[in-house]
């Protein structure tokens, strides 16, 4: 028998150390509730769980974003509904004023309430806010408002809030207007539409025509006539002013004998002459509109003829009804969005739980097993150390 190297004791000690690590791991998992407490526990699982945590946090925020949007739309719809009620009363007053039984003083009295209601519309539009930003004047929020409804970039839902100011509601009646402008000459002053702003250098070269100040709508006609060149005519379509100007710019650029380039951006047409500048001559711009342009802001009911007023109010009611329909559609869409996000959030949590959470049934079983083995290994280590005493019997 040899005692210099106690193999049995070393074996028991090694087994005990290994088992103690298993005990410590089981206790850590039971204490934290997590199966993965460090990268060493499960490197791949840790990476997957980390990505899923980002997804879960993103979905949670998307739910809050969607609920915020619901609150925003409900606020806007309530205000728009009140404006619609006011318009209905204004329509009644207009019909009452048009009756032949009313005289001038009667119509003036009716007009007093009519004007007060009109001002109340302006007040509502100005005062209704959400998160300190006006909702219905077309300025507080961009158009459209993009609501982040996903856990990742560009997962958005657009919302149109519209412009319910009296200047924008009920546009129905105005005269056609005609604006003529030539490059390198002053801009004509007009009263029925904003004048074209122009930046014209003293010499031929790059010239710009700025249409951004004009409130052009579908059906308006833009005619650009180049002295010595052909006429370019476009009509503003449903895709807006910029698309029409882009078409006009492309037509101008095709006249290679006059222009080297013509582009359009944000309502501004830029015309570039040929490199020597000699061929760039005057260009005349005509804007024609037969689209009615009297808005709610300049209505009154002092006249017995209420046809224009009624048409304007009816147009305003139609616009608000259409806008509120959009609010309702967006609200219903967001309700479904929230339901979907909550389901996705729940499923993501469950998936992450399967990867990183502790299985208590399994870990408690593992802890009991390792504790028993630990006690047994400790006992065997004691016995291994006791066996060395047998040597004393041999040397007595």
C-alpha positions in Angstrom: 0.0 0.0 0.0 1.3 3.5 -1.0 0.5 6.8 0.8 2.7 9.3 -1.1 0.1 9.6 -3.8 -3.5 9.2 -2.5 -5.2 8.4 -5.8 -8.6 7.7 -4.2 -8.5 11.0 -2.4 -7.6 12.9 -5.5 -10.3 11.2 -7.5 -12.9 12.0 -4.9 -11.6 15.6 -4.7 -11.8 16.1 -8.5 -15.3 14.7 -8.5 -16.3 16.9 -5.6 -15.0 20.1 -7.4 -16.8 19.2 -10.6 -20.0 18.6 -8.7 -19.7 21.8 -6.8 -19.7 23.7 -10.1 -22.9 21.9 -11.1 -24.4 22.8 -7.7 -23.4 26.5 -8.1 -24.8 26.6 -11.7 -28.1 25.1 -10.6 -28.4 27.4 -7.6 -27.6 30.5 -9.8 -30.3 29.5 -12.3 -32.8 28.9 -9.6 -31.9 32.2 -7.9 -32.0 34.4 -11.1 -34.8 32.6 -12.9 -32.6 32.6 -16.0 -31.0 29.6 -17.7 -28.5 31.9 -19.5 -26.7 34.1 -17.0 -23.4 34.5 -19.0 -22.2 33.8 -22.5 -20.5 30.7 -21.2 -23.9 29.1 -20.4 -25.1 29.2 -24.0 -23.3 31.6 -26.5 -25.8 31.1 -29.4 -28.8 31.3 -27.1 -27.5 34.5 -25.6 -27.2 36.1 -29.0 -30.7 35.0 -30.0 -32.2 36.2 -26.8 -30.5 39.6 -27.1 -32.1 40.1 -30.5 -35.5 39.0 -29.3 -35.2 41.5 -26.4 -34.7 44.3 -28.9 -37.7 43.0 -30.8 -39.8 42.8 -27.6 -38.8 46.3 -26.5 -39.6 47.7 -29.9 -43.0 46.0 -30.0 -43.8 47.4 -26.6 -43.0 50.9 -27.7 -44.9 50.4 -31.0 -48.0 49.6 -28.9 -47.6 52.8 -27.0 -47.1 54.7 -30.2 -50.2 53.3 -31.7 -52.3 54.1 -28.6 -50.9 57.7 -28.8 -52.1 57.9 -32.4 -55.5 56.6 -31.3 -55.7 59.4 -28.8 -54.6 62.0 -31.4 -57.2 60.9 -33.9 -60.0 60.8 -31.3 -59.1 64.4 -30.3 -59.1 65.5 -34.0 -62.3 63.7 -34.8 -64.1 65.3 -31.8 -63.0 68.8 -32.9 -63.9 68.1 -36.5 -67.3 66.8 -35.4 -68.0 70.0 -33.6 -66.9 72.1 -36.6 -69.3 70.0 -38.7 -72.2 70.8 -36.3 -71.3 74.5 -36.5 -71.4 74.3 -40.4 -74.8 72.7 -40.2 -76.1 75.7 -38.1 -74.4 78.1 -40.6 -76.3 76.4 -43.4 -79.6 76.8 -41.6 -78.9 80.5 -41.1 -78.0 80.9 -44.8 -81.3 79.3 -45.8 -83.2 81.5 -43.4 -81.5 84.6 -44.7 -82.3 83.8 -48.3 -86.1 83.8 -47.6 -88.0 86.8 -49.0 -89.7 87.4 -45.7 -86.5 88.8 -44.3 -85.4 92.4 -44.7 -81.9 94.0 -44.6 -82.0 94.4 -40.8 -83.1 90.8 -40.4 -80.3 89.5 -42.6 -77.8 91.6 -40.7 -78.9 90.1 -37.4 -78.6 86.6 -38.9 -75.2 87.5 -40.3 -74.0 88.4 -36.8 -74.5 84.9 -35.6 -73.2 83.5 -38.9 -69.9 85.5 -38.5 -69.6 84.5 -34.8 -69.9 80.8 -35.8 -67.3 81.3 -38.5 -64.9 82.8 -35.9 -65.7 79.9 -33.6 -64.5 77.5 -36.3 -61.2 79.5 -36.5 -60.9 79.4 -32.7 -61.4 75.6 -32.5 -58.9 75.0 -35.3 -56.4 77.3 -33.5 -56.9 76.0 -30.0 -57.3 72.2 -30.5 -53.9 70.8 -29.7 -52.3 67.5 -28.9 -48.9 67.4 -27.2 -48.7 71.2 -27.5 -49.1 71.1 -31.3 -52.2 72.2 -33.2 -54.1 69.4 -34.9 -56.3 70.9 -37.6 -54.6 74.0 -39.1 -52.3 72.1 -41.3 -49.2 73.4 -39.6 -48.9 71.6 -36.2 -48.3 68.2 -37.7 -46.8 67.3 -41.1 -48.9 65.7 -43.7 -49.1 62.8 -43.5 -48.2 62.0 -39.9 -46.2 58.7 -39.9 -46.9 56.6 -36.9 -44.2 54.1 -36.0 -46.1 50.9 -35.4 -43.4 48.4 -35.7 -40.2 47.3 -33.9 -38.0 48.2 -36.9 -37.3 51.2 -39.1 -39.9 52.3 -41.7 -42.7 50.2 -40.2 -45.2 53.1 -40.2 -48.8 53.9 -40.7 -49.6 57.3 -42.4 -52.4 59.5 -41.0 -53.9 62.6 -42.7 -55.1 65.3 -40.3 -56.0 67.8 -43.0 -56.5 71.6 -42.8 -59.8 72.8 -41.4 -59.0 76.5 -41.2 -61.7 78.8 -42.7 -59.2 79.9 -45.4 -59.0 76.3 -46.7 -62.6 75.1 -46.2 -65.3 75.3 -48.8 -63.3 76.8 -51.7 -65.9 77.1 -54.4 -66.2 80.4 -56.2 -63.6 82.8 -57.8 -62.7 84.4 -61.1 -60.2 83.0 -63.5 -56.8 84.6 -63.2 -54.1 85.1 -65.7 -50.5 85.9 -64.8 -47.9 86.7 -67.4 -44.2 86.8 -66.6 -41.1 87.0 -68.7 -37.6 86.1 -67.6 -35.4 89.2 -67.1 -38.5 91.4 -66.6 -40.5 92.3 -63.5 -43.2 90.0 -62.2 -46.8 91.2 -62.7 -48.7 92.0 -59.6 -52.0 90.1 -59.1 -54.7 90.3 -56.5 -56.5 87.0 -57.0 -53.5 84.8 -56.4 -50.0 85.1 -54.9 -47.5 86.6 -57.3 -44.8 84.5 -58.7 -41.6 85.1 -56.9 -38.7 85.1 -59.2 -34.9 85.1 -58.9 -33.5 86.5 -62.1 -29.9 87.4 -62.6 -28.9 90.4 -64.6 -27.4 88.3 -67.4 -28.7 85.3 -69.2 -27.8 82.0 -67.6 -29.7 80.2 -64.9 -33.3 81.5 -64.3 -35.9 80.3 -61.9 -39.7 80.5 -61.8 -41.1 80.0 -58.3 -44.7 78.7 -58.2 -44.5 77.6 -54.6 -46.4 80.6 -53.4 -49.5 79.8 -55.5 -52.4 77.7 -54.3 -52.8 75.7 -57.5 -55.2 72.8 -57.6 -56.2 70.0 -59.9 -57.5 71.4 -63.3 -55.4 74.6 -63.3 -53.5 75.2 -66.5 -49.8 76.3 -66.7 -48.6 77.6 -70.1 -44.9 78.4 -70.7 -44.2 80.1 -74.0 -40.7 80.7 -75.2 -40.0 83.5 -77.6 -38.9 81.9 -80.8 -39.8 78.5 -79.4 -42.9 76.3 -79.0 -45.5 76.5 -76.3 -45.4 74.1 -73.4 -48.8 73.6 -71.7 -49.5 71.3 -68.7 -52.6 70.9 -66.5 -52.2 70.2 -62.8 -53.5 66.7 -62.2 -54.4 64.7 -59.1 -50.7 64.2 -58.4 -50.2 67.9 -57.7 -48.2 70.9 -58.8 -44.7 69.5 -58.7 -45.6 66.7 -61.1 -47.1 69.2 -63.6 -44.0 71.4 -63.3 -41.7 68.4 -63.8 -43.6 67.7 -67.0 -43.2 71.3 -68.1 -39.5 71.3 -67.3 -39.0 68.2 -69.3 -40.7 69.7 -72.3 -38.6 72.8 -72.0 -35.4 70.8 -71.8 -36.4 69.0 -75.0 -36.1 72.3 -76.9 -32.3 71.9 -77.3 -32.0 74.9 -79.5 -32.9 77.1 -76.5 -32.1 75.4 -73.3 -29.4 73.0 -72.0 -31.5 72.0 -69.0 -34.8 72.7 -67.2 -35.7 71.1 -63.9 -38.4 71.4 -61.2 -38.3 70.9 -57.5 -40.7 72.0 -54.7 -42.6 74.3 -57.0 -39.6 75.9 -58.6 -38.7 75.6 -62.3 -35.0 76.3 -63.0 -34.2 77.0 -66.7 -30.6 76.9 -67.7 -29.5 78.5 -71.0 -27.0 77.1 -73.4 -23.3 77.5 -72.5 -22.8 80.6 -74.5 -26.1 82.1 -73.2 -26.9 83.6 -76.6 -30.0 81.6 -77.2 -31.8 82.2 -73.9 -34.6 84.7 -74.6 -37.8 85.6 -72.8 -40.2 83.0 -71.5 -43.8 83.9 -70.7 -45.7 82.0 -68.0 -49.5 82.0 -68.0 -51.5 80.5 -65.2 -55.2 80.0 -65.8 -57.8 78.7 -63.4 -61.5 78.2 -63.6 -61.6 76.3 -60.3 -63.7 78.2 -57.8 -61.7 79.9 -55.0 -63.9 81.6 -52.5 -63.3 80.1 -49.1 -65.4 80.0 -45.9 -63.4 82.9 -44.4 -65.0 85.5 -46.7 -68.7 84.4 -46.6 -71.6 86.4 -45.3 -75.4 86.0 -45.5 -76.4 89.7 -45.9 -77.6 89.0 -49.5 -80.9 87.3 -50.4 -78.9 85.2 -52.9 -77.4 82.3 -50.8 -76.5 80.0 -53.7 -72.7 80.7 -53.4 -72.8 80.6 -49.6 -74.7 77.3 -49.6 -72.4 75.8 -52.1 -69.4 76.8 -50.1 -70.8 75.4 -46.9 -71.8 72.2 -48.5 -68.3 71.8 -49.9 -66.9 72.4 -46.4 -69.2 69.8 -44.9 -68.2 67.4 -47.6 -64.6 68.0 -47.0 -64.9 67.5 -43.2 -67.1 64.4 -43.7 -64.4 62.9 -46.0 -61.7 63.8 -43.5 -63.6 62.3 -40.6 -64.1 59.1 -42.7 -60.3 59.0 -43.0 -60.0 59.4 -39.2 -62.4 56.5 -38.6 -60.6 54.3 -41.1 -57.3 55.1 -39.4 -58.8 54.5 -36.0 -60.1 51.1 -37.0 -56.8 50.3 -38.6 -54.8 51.2 -35.5 -57.1 49.1 -33.4 -56.2 46.1 -35.5 -52.6 47.2 -35.4 -52.6 47.3 -31.6 -54.2 43.8 -31.5 -51.5 42.4 -33.8 -48.7 44.1 -31.9 -49.9 42.7 -28.6 -50.1 39.2 -30.0 -46.6 39.6 -31.5 -45.3 41.0 -28.2 -46.8 38.0 -26.3 -45.4 35.5 -28.8 -41.9 37.1 -28.7 -41.9 37.0 -24.9 -42.8 33.3 -25.0 -40.1 32.5 -27.5 -37.5 34.3 -25.5 -38.6 32.5 -22.4 -38.1 29.2 -24.0 -34.5 30.2 -24.7 -33.3 31.9 -21.6 -35.7 31.2 -18.7 -35.0 28.6 -16.1 -37.0 25.3 -16.2 -37.5 25.0 -12.4 -38.7 21.4 -12.6 -35.5 20.4 -14.3 -33.2 22.6 -12.3 -34.6 21.5 -8.9 -34.1 17.9 -10.0 -30.5 18.7 -11.0 -29.9 20.5 -7.7 -31.1 17.6 -5.7 -29.0 15.2 -7.7 -25.9 17.2 -7.5 -26.4 17.8 -3.7 -26.6 14.1 -3.1 -23.5 13.5 -5.3 -21.7 16.3 -3.4 -22.5 14.7 0.0 -21.4 11.3 -1.3 -18.2 12.7 -2.8 -17.4 14.4 0.5 -18.0 11.1 2.4 -15.8 9.3 -0.1 -13.0 11.9 0.3 -13.1 11.3 4.1 -12.9 7.6 3.6 -10.1 7.9 1.2 -8.1 9.9 3.7 -8.9 7.5 6.5 -7.5 4.5 4.5 -4.0 5.9 5.0 -4.2 5.1 8.7 -4.0 1.4 7.8 -0.3 1.9 7.1 0.2 2.4 10.8 -1.0 -1.1 11.5 1.7 -2.4 9.2 4.6 -0.6 11.0 3.6 -1.3 14.6 
